[in-house]
Amino acid sequence: MFVSKIELQNFRNYETLSAELGSGVNVFYGNNGQGKTNILESVFLCAIGRSFRFSKDADLVMNGRDNYSVSLSVGDDITNDISIKYRTGQQGLPAGGEKSARVNGLYLRRLGHLMGNLLSVIFSPEDLEIVNDGPSVRRKLLDIVISQIYPSHYFDLQQYNKIISQKNVLLRDFSTEKSGLSELLDVYNEQLSAAGSRISARRLLFSRELEEYASLKNSEISAGEQLSFQYYSNFFTVSALETDNFEDYSKKIQSEFDEILSSRKTREIERAHALYGPQNDDLLISLSGMDLRRFGSQGQKRTAVLSIKLAETLLLYKHTGRKPVLLLDDVFSELDETRCSLLLGSTEGFQTLLTTANLSELPRKVRDNAKIFFVKSGTLKLI
């Protein structure tokens, strides 16, 4: 799988862009603020349906315009082309704007159906948040990769988030003593248990695979330091079954989820908020037995994050038989020679789109075999 062509219109600082890419390494270089990362963002948008920068769709529209479009041509894959269009909210349109997507020319009824059509992994300096920030960042890490392998996971997340919002509104209404609220809460809990158990089962099983691959990569770089994960949940006990069967784990988790929602129902009513479920799950990351977030050095954290990202790449390939497109956003300025070598060695055979402000940061072998674009003020020039 590789992106053979990118076409942008009114996207970020690109009024129009049409660029043909190589199936190997593609380098976008230039000064900061010229639009290098925007190109990577457009590819990730077509894979996941949203930006990796936590930006709203309206933020992606070029200043002074009311719409954007992104189109990708894809080679060596069952997906031939992907396009996304967005128009800002105005008269006759939803307040948040109108967004649509097509794959192989066919309109997608739901944006979630983008998942799995284009596989992609993003590396960026902000990835240290995986270690340093709160649980939501690590849940997002797992959910993005899992959803590309199992698109049903994405829809479970959507369903769960919708029901949990409704449940929280209901719990706040209990103080009004309306009739029938207790019975409706039981209905919501039943729905949450079904979707939530599938979400946590997928996360738990995938985190174990991720640990295996990431630990091997981390050991290669760090002279044997052992990277390990511990999945944390406040509504079920993480324990091994005789098999790694998803359905078995899902049933076990659902049984415990049902029990805790029933036994702690009064407590949630008193707190007027949903207290239990996968919205609180976390992935605790340790290095040689110590909490990496609290005790790890910057170098150890960078190594761990790099190892996790490389493990994501390998697992996407393992589960789908399709090689993801790798997006490397200014990572070489953050890595020493050893880490650079491991990263480049691990990405051979995968299409790679990378940004840099300085070509000399890249090994000569990469520069000699790459397709290089100079980026300036929203324009590309092939050199």
MOGILIN-V911164 format. One record per residue. RES is the residue in three letters. SS is DSSP state (H for helix, E for strand, C for the rest). D_CENTER is the distance of its C-alpha to the mean C-alpha in whole Angstrom. Layout:
RES_SS_D_CENTER + RES_SS_D_CENTER
This chain:
MET_C_19 + PHE_E_19 + VAL_E_19 + SER_E_22 + LYS_E_23 + ILE_E_21 + GLU_E_23 + LEU_E_22 + GLN_E_24 + ASN_E_25 + PHE_E_21 + ARG_C_21 + ASN_C_24 + TYR_E_24 + GLU_E_27 + THR_E_27 + LEU_E_26 + SER_E_26 + ALA_E_25 + GLU_E_26 + LEU_C_23 + GLY_C_24 + SER_C_23 + GLY_C_23 + VAL_E_22 + ASN_E_22 + VAL_E_22 + PHE_E_22 + TYR_E_25 + GLY_C_26 + ASN_C_27 + ASN_C_24 + GLY_C_24 + GLN_C_25 + GLY_C_22 + LYS_H_20 + THR_H_16 + ASN_H_17 + ILE_H_17 + LEU_H_14 + GLU_H_12 + SER_H_14 + VAL_H_13 + PHE_H_9 + LEU_H_11 + CYS_H_12 + ALA_H_10 + ILE_H_7 + GLY_C_10 + ARG_C_9 + SER_C_10 + PHE_C_7 + ARG_C_11 + PHE_C_11 + SER_C_14 + LYS_C_15 + ASP_H_17 + ALA_H_20 + ASP_H_19 + LEU_H_18 + VAL_E_22 + MET_C_24 + ASN_C_27 + GLY_C_30 + ARG_C_28 + ASP_C_27 + ASN_E_25 + TYR_E_22 + SER_E_21 + VAL_E_19 + SER_E_20 + LEU_E_19 + SER_E_22 + VAL_E_20 + GLY_E_23 + ASP_C_23 + ASP_C_21 + ILE_C_22 + THR_C_20 + ASN_C_22 + ASP_E_21 + ILE_E_18 + SER_E_19 + ILE_E_18 + LYS_E_21 + TYR_E_21 + ARG_E_24 + THR_C_24 + GLY_C_26 + GLN_C_30 + GLN_C_33 + GLY_C_32 + LEU_C_28 + PRO_C_26 + ALA_C_26 + GLY_C_22 + GLY_C_23 + GLU_E_23 + LYS_E_20 + SER_E_20 + ALA_E_19 + ARG_E_20 + VAL_E_20 + ASN_C_23 + GLY_C_25 + LEU_E_24 + TYR_E_23 + LEU_C_20 + ARG_C_22 + ARG_C_18 + LEU_H_15 + GLY_H_13 + HIS_H_15 + LEU_H_13 + MET_C_11 + GLY_C_12 + ASN_C_14 + LEU_C_13 + LEU_C_11 + SER_E_9 + VAL_E_8 + ILE_E_8 + PHE_E_11 + SER_E_12 + PRO_H_15 + GLU_H_13 + ASP_H_11 + LEU_H_14 + GLU_H_13 + ILE_H_11 + VAL_H_15 + ASN_H_17 + ASP_C_15 + GLY_C_15 + PRO_H_14 + SER_H_12 + VAL_H_9 + ARG_H_10 + ARG_H_9 + LYS_H_6 + LEU_H_5 + LEU_H_7 + ASP_H_6 + ILE_H_3 + VAL_H_6 + ILE_H_9 + SER_H_8 + GLN_H_9 + ILE_H_12 + TYR_C_13 + PRO_H_13 + SER_H_15 + HIS_H_12 + TYR_H_11 + PHE_H_15 + ASP_H_16 + LEU_H_13 + GLN_H_15 + GLN_H_18 + TYR_H_18 + ASN_H_17 + LYS_H_20 + ILE_H_22 + ILE_H_21 + SER_H_22 + GLN_H_25 + LYS_H_26 + ASN_H_26 + VAL_H_28 + LEU_H_31 + LEU_H_31 + ARG_H_32 + ASP_H_35 + PHE_H_36 + SER_H_38 + THR_H_40 + GLU_C_41 + LYS_C_41 + SER_C_42 + GLY_C_39 + LEU_H_36 + SER_H_37 + GLU_H_36 + LEU_H_34 + LEU_H_32 + ASP_H_32 + VAL_H_31 + TYR_H_28 + ASN_H_27 + GLU_H_28 + GLN_H_25 + LEU_H_23 + SER_H_24 + ALA_H_23 + ALA_H_20 + GLY_H_19 + SER_H_20 + ARG_H_18 + ILE_H_15 + SER_H_16 + ALA_H_18 + ARG_H_15 + ARG_H_13 + LEU_H_16 + LEU_H_17 + PHE_H_14 + SER_H_14 + ARG_H_18 + GLU_H_17 + LEU_H_14 + GLU_H_17 + GLU_H_19 + TYR_H_18 + ALA_H_17 + SER_H_20 + LEU_H_22 + LYS_H_20 + ASN_H_21 + SER_H_24 + GLU_H_25 + ILE_H_24 + SER_C_26 + ALA_C_29 + GLY_C_28 + GLU_C_26 + GLN_C_25 + LEU_E_21 + SER_E_20 + PHE_E_18 + GLN_E_20 + TYR_E_18 + TYR_E_20 + SER_C_20 + ASN_C_23 + PHE_C_24 + PHE_C_25 + THR_C_26 + VAL_C_24 + SER_C_26 + ALA_C_26 + LEU_C_28 + GLU_C_30 + THR_C_27 + ASP_C_24 + ASN_C_24 + PHE_H_21 + GLU_H_24 + ASP_H_26 + TYR_H_23 + SER_H_22 + LYS_H_26 + LYS_H_27 + ILE_H_24 + GLN_H_25 + SER_H_29 + GLU_H_28 + PHE_H_26 + ASP_H_29 + GLU_H_31 + ILE_H_30 + LEU_H_29 + SER_H_33 + SER_H_34 + ARG_C_32 + LYS_H_33 + THR_H_36 + ARG_H_33 + GLU_H_31 + ILE_H_33 + GLU_H_35 + ARG_H_32 + ALA_C_31 + HIS_C_27 + ALA_C_25 + LEU_C_25 + TYR_C_23 + GLY_C_20 + PRO_H_17 + GLN_H_16 + ASN_H_18 + ASP_C_16 + ASP_E_15 + LEU_E_15 + LEU_E_18 + ILE_E_18 + SER_E_21 + LEU_E_23 + SER_C_27 + GLY_C_27 + MET_E_26 + ASP_E_23 + LEU_H_21 + ARG_H_20 + ARG_H_24 + PHE_H_26 + GLY_C_24 + SER_C_25 + GLN_H_23 + GLY_H_23 + GLN_H_22 + LYS_H_19 + ARG_H_18 + THR_H_19 + ALA_H_17 + VAL_H_14 + LEU_H_15 + SER_H_16 + ILE_H_13 + LYS_H_11 + LEU_H_14 + ALA_H_14 + GLU_H_10 + THR_H_12 + LEU_H_15 + LEU_H_14 + LEU_H_12 + TYR_H_16 + LYS_H_18 + HIS_H_16 + THR_H_17 + GLY_C_19 + ARG_C_17 + LYS_C_16 + PRO_C_13 + VAL_E_13 + LEU_E_13 + LEU_E_12 + LEU_E_14 + ASP_E_15 + ASP_C_18 + VAL_C_17 + PHE_C_21 + SER_C_23 + GLU_C_21 + LEU_C_22 + ASP_C_25 + GLU_H_27 + THR_H_26 + ARG_H_22 + CYS_H_23 + SER_H_25 + LEU_H_22 + LEU_H_19 + LEU_H_21 + GLY_H_23 + SER_H_20 + THR_C_19 + GLU_C_22 + GLY_C_22 + PHE_C_18 + GLN_C_18 + THR_E_17 + LEU_E_17 + LEU_E_18 + THR_E_19 + THR_E_22 + ALA_C_25 + ASN_C_27 + LEU_H_28 + SER_H_30 + GLU_H_27 + LEU_C_26 + PRO_C_28 + ARG_H_31 + LYS_H_30 + VAL_H_27 + ARG_H_29 + ASP_H_31 + ASN_H_29 + ALA_C_26 + LYS_E_27 + ILE_E_27 + PHE_E_26 + PHE_E_28 + VAL_E_26 + LYS_E_28 + SER_C_28 + GLY_C_26 + THR_E_28 + LEU_E_27 + LYS_E_30 + LEU_E_30 + ILE_C_32
